[in-house]
Amino acid sequence: MERCRLVFSGSGGQGVITAAIILAETAVLFEGLEATQAQAYGPEARGGATRSDIIIADSPIRYPKVTQPNVLVCLTQEAYTKFYPIIRPGGLLLTDSRYVKMYSKVDARQVQLPMYKSVMGEIGKPIVFNICMLGAVIGITELVSPESLMKVLENRIPAGFIELNRKALEIGMNLGKNCKI
């Protein structure tokens, strides 16, 4: 597998850091891969643009920070404005169509999906927006299997929320499956 560098960005409270942790755990615990995850804390945790870096590889990772991600996810306009310049040429820039207006030309594949709208339309609860985003990333990149990701979710969240998260993951995967890189 080629080393994949990802950055998830959005607003504090959207769950981008939680989604990054879940992805890294999935890679390590159930896929036999190496992974690192690092995040930004500070005023971002209260609503500003926040960021989490993930690296997934089949060889040792010597530095946990991402400078030019293969995959950049921006869930808010502020995150897009702040982070779009860091995308690796030829990478994937994924945004949510409700919250982000893409206005910049970048040397990357820009994909805009109605993740929030789909979650609200099919589930009605925004709490799983981050899991839908994670499903879209997995649907596009196939970095880890959805079954492995569900095993991590089953270990991390209360039993009463498993089906809600499973549905959100499926919604995201269905949105992402037509956008394979």
C-alpha positions, 0 to 999 in steps of 0.5 A: 500500500502506498503511504496515505496522508490525510487531514480532516478539518472542520469546526470544533465539535463536529467530530473530525478528531474522533473520526480520525482516531477511529480511522487510525485505530481501524488501520492498526487494530484490524487491518495490520497497518501502521498509523499515526494520528495527531490533532490541534487543540486550543481555541479551535476546540470551541468552534474555530477551524480544527484539524486532525492528521492521520498517516496510514502505511504498511511501513514504519512512520517516522513523523506524525504530522502531515504537511501535504495530504493525499486526502484533505477533508474540509467540513466548514468554509473556515477550514476550507479557506485555511487548509486548501493550500496544503493539498498534495498535487493530484490529491483528493479534496473532499468537502460538504456541499452545505457548508463549503463553497469551493472557490479556489483552483487547486491541483487536486481532485475536488469532490463535493458531497451532500453529507450533512444533507444526507444524514439529516434527510435519512437519520435526522440527527447531526451527531453522526455527520462525522461518521458519514464523512468517514464513510465517504472517505472509506468509500472513495479510498478503500483504505480500510474495510467498513467491517473493520471500522464497525468493529472499532465503532462497536468498541467505542460507542454505547450499544444504543448508538451502533445502528445509528452509526452503521447507517451513517457509515453506509450513507457516506460509503454510498456517497463516496463509492462513485468517486473512487480515486 
